[in-house]
């Protein structure tokens, strides 16, 4: 088997036709519990010690669109009626209203809530909407809507980072400062936004990072570091021709199809997921080289064919969340939540009927 065939099998050996099946959309850690939002709009709860399901009656009479935590550690949702509700003392309190195309919800250091959706960033206290059509990708133009579900994060300085993926047309991003109520244009330097859809944002104590990746005929990915809104390529991987074998034949070496990344505050390491597994990097090392990353887990996950806006498979992992220095969870597209206890991986399946 040549390396080109091996690449194909790595990505597509377990194609999953799971359309319509219940899967997980989002996950967060709340105290000693894992709260997980399903594609059917229900919430499942599991223990952080063992990943076992916790039976808890939440009293939700409608579906859930988005799941978040405020700065006081309270669970907040956007429900199917576009009402924003906070979970307090075993009951739900209405705290605002959202638009109908919400990707998610964040809270700044003053515990002010903002939704992110196709119409822009909305202050939930007064309904004020903030929108920008200034693009960093010349191939992507906007009028009155961002028109895509986004990846997002609010950093320690109250900047909301919002990223998009457009398949072979690359990605785009916006930064909105909640204090000044204005958009900030970053210096993306040598980062080619036209080539890489954005998969996630994360931050350490100083810098913000984004992960980006594409599977379109070949595979590629990158981890970008932002210092004072200026981009620097921390790690980049592309498919390339390998060295000739003894017979002089050359084969294509696969690049890293990078999905979500994350910074683990418990051990101060950077992680990312690709088709080869989950990698861990110590910032003191030269992380521009793949040999300085440790491959710590190789989960066998299903892939789905039919990527929007590109030829190939959509990324099959959407989020990494850390429990402590050894344990973490990830959200897969087709196989549930991966619960890694530092030694073994357990896959948690959704219970779609639980509210």
N, C-alpha and C positions, 0 to 999 in steps of 0.2 A: 504493500500500500504506500503510495507516495504522500508527501506532506499536504498537497492540495486536497487529496481525498480525505486525509485525516482531519483537515479543517472543516470540511463539509460534515463529516460525521460528528465532530465535536459539537457543532451548533445544532444539527438537525437529526441526530440519531434517535431522539425520542420526541417527535413532533406530537403535540397534544391538541386534539380538536375538542376544546372544552368550552366553546361558546355557550353562554346561557347558564353555565354552572356557577354556583355561588363560590366566590373567592374573597380574599381579604383585600381591602383598598388602602387601609392606613392602620397605624398602630402607635401607641405611646405607653410610657411607663408611668403609672400613678401609684405612689407609695410602693407597696409590695405586689402590685397587680399589673398585668398586661391588659390594656383595653384595646380591642381590635374592632375596626369598622369593616363590615362585609359589603360586598357589591349589592346585596339586597337591602341595605340600609339598616341593618341590625347591629347591635354591639355584643361581642363575645368577650368574656373576661377569663383570664388565666393567671395562675400564680407565677411569680418570678423565680420561686425556689425550684419548681419542678415542671412548669409548663402545663400543669393539670387544670382543667376547666373549673371555674368557680361559679356556683349557682347563685345568682343575685338578681332579684326582681327590681328592674330599674323603673318600671311604670311608664315606659314610653308607648304612646298610642299612635305614633307616626314614624315614618322612616327617618334616618339620619343621613344628612348629606356630607357633613364635615365634622371632624373631631379634633379638639385641641385642649390645651391647659392654659389657664391665665397665670399671671405672675404670682398669685397667691396659692398656686397649686391646685386650683379647682378645675374640674372637668367642665368644658363648655362645648356645646354642639350647635350646629345649624340643622334644623329639622326639615321635614318635607314640606312644611308650610312656610319655609323661609324665615322662621322665627329662631332667634339666637337665644339659647337657654343655658343657664349655669346650674350645675348639680350641687345642691347644698342641703346637708342634713337629711339625705335620702329623698329629696324632692327636687323638682326642676323649677327654676325661677326665670321668667322671661326678662331679658336684658336688652333686646334690640331686634331689628329686622334686617334681613339681607336681601340682595337681589336674587334672581332665580338661576344664575349660572356661576355659582360659587365653587372655586377650587379649594379654598381653605380659609383659615382664620388664625390670626396671630395677635399677641398682646405686647405692647411696649413696656418700658420700665415703670411707667406711671399707671400700668394696668388698663390702658386705653385699647380697645379692641378694633381691629381692622380686618375686613374680609378682602380676599383677592379673588377676582373673577374676570370674566370676559370684558366687562364694562370698565375695569380698572380696580383701584384700591378705594375701599369705602370705609369711612369712619362710622362705626356703628352707633355712636352717640347722637349724631345729627344727620346721618345719611349723606354727607358730602362725599362726592365721588371725585377721585383724582385719576386722570388718564393721560398717557403720553403716546404719541405715534412716532416719536423719534427713534429710528431703527439703527442698530449696530450691524445689521446684515442687509446689504444692498439688494439681496434677492427677496427679502420679505418686506412688504409694505402694509401699513394699517390705515384705516379710516376712523371708524368710531368704536372699534372693538378689537381685542386681542385674539378672539375667535378660537383659541386653543386652551385646553386645560394646562395649568402651569405647575412647575416645581417652585417652591418658595421657602424662605427662611427669614426670620427677623434676627439681626445680630445684636451684640451687646450695646451698640451705640444707636439702637432704634432705627436702623436702616432695614427696610424690607427688600430682600433680593428675590427677584422673580425671573424664572427662566423658562424657555420654550424649546421644543424640539420639532423640526420640520423634515425629518428623514434626510434624504439626499440633499435637501436645500439648507441643511445645517441647523443652527439654533439662533436664539436671540435672547436678550435679557434687559431688565430694567431694575433700577435701584431707587426706592422711594424713602425719603427721610420723613419720619412721622412727626418730628419736632418742628422742622421748617416747612413741612407740607409741600415739598418740592422733589422733583426727580433729579437724580445725580447721574451725570454721564461718566462712566468709567473710561480709563485709558486701557484698551484691550491689547495694545502693543502688538506682538507677533502672533497672538492667538487668533486663528482663522475661524471666526464665528460662522462663516459660510459652509464649513465642512463638518462641524460637530454639533449635534443636538445636545442640549443640556439635560443631565439626568438628576443632579442634586446640588445642594449647597450645604456647607458646614463651616464651622469656625473653631479655631483654637483660642488662646488667650489674647492673641494679637491680630491675626489675619483671618480673612474669609477665603474659602476655597470653593471651586465648583468642579464637578466631574462631568465629563461629556464622552459620548461614544456613538459609533455608527456601524451597522452591519449593512453594507450595500455592495454586493459583489465581493469586496474584501472587507476587512475589519480594521477599526482604528479607535483610539480613545486617548483621553488626556485628563490630567489633574492640573488645574490652574490655581495659582495662589494670588490673592489680591492684598496688597499692602497700600493703604491710603488710596484705594480705588484704582490702583495700577496693577495690571496683570503681569504675571511671570509664569512661564511654563515650568511646573514642578516635575511632571512626568508626561512623556508622550510616547505613544506606540502606534505603529502603522504596519500593515502587511508589506512584506518586502521579499525580494529574491534571496534565497539562501545560498550558501557556498556550494559549488559543484561537488557531486559525489565522485566515487572512484571511476565511474564511467563517463564523467563529464556532464551529467544531467543536473539541471537546476530546478528547484521546486519553490513554490511560493510559501514563505513562512507567515503564519497568521499573526496579526497584531492583536492587541488586547481590546476586545469590545467592552469598554468600560461602562458600567451602570452606576449605581449609587456609591457614594463614598461617605466617610464619616471620621470625626476626631473623637477618640475615646479619652474623656477627661480623667479616667481612673489610672491609665498607664501612659497617657500623653503620646499615643501613637496614632498614625493615620491609616485608615483601612479603605479598600475599594473592592468591589465585586466585578468580575469579568466572566467570560465563558469558561475560563480555566479554574475559577474558584475565588475564594476570598483571600486577599493579600493584606499583610500588616507591615507598615514601614515605620522605623524610628527616625524622627526628624533630624537627628544628629548625623545620620548617614546621607550619602549622596543618592537621593531618591529619584534622580533622573535615569538611573540604571535599574532595570528589572531584577538583576541579580542581588540588589540590596533590599528587595522586598521579600518577606517570608510568606510562602503559600501555606496558610494555616488550616484551610478547610476546602475540600472539593465536593460540594453537594451535587448529587445527581438529580437534576431538575429538568422538567419538561420544557420544551420550547414550542411556540406557536408560530405557524407560518402566516404570511400576509401582513407584513409591516406597513403601516400607513406612510405614504410619501417616499417609500424606498423599496428596493428589491431585497428581501431577506426577512429575518425574524425580528420582531420587537424585543426589547430588553425584557428578560423574564424575572428580574428582581428589581423592586422599586424603592426599597428603603432599608437602611441599617440603623439599629438602635442598640445602645450599650447598657447593660445592667451593672457590670462591674469590670474589673481589669481583664477578666477571662471570659465572662459570659456576655453573649449578645443575641439579638434576634434579628431576623430579616423577613421582609414581606416578599413572597414569590408571586408570580403571575398565575401559576397553575397548580401549585403543590401546597398551598397554605402558608403558615408562618414557620420559619426555621428557628428552632430554639437550640442554641449551642451552649453547653454547660462548661466549656473549657476542655472537654474530652470527647464527648459524643454529641451527635446531632439528632434531634427529635423533630419531626414534622407535625405541626398542629393543624388539624382540619377545621374549617368553619362549621358552626351550627347556625344555619340561616334563620331558624325560627325563633331564636332567642332575642328578646327585646330588653 
